């Protein structure tokens, strides 16, 4: 396999791993959420990280 192919595979696996980690913390149905909606949410949380932290904290409290 070419080096670029290996790098592309690694990048795709990394994106999937990171996306899964984020989706586990969001109160959404992944089967019904569009990519556009997900990108909007990610943009919002990037601009307002405290909102994401509050969401994580709330999910931790409800799972205790």
Secondary structure, 3 states (H helix, E strand, C coil): CCHHHHHHHHHHHHHHHHHHHHHCCCCCCCCCCCHHHHHHHHHHHHHCHHHHHHHHHHHHHHCC
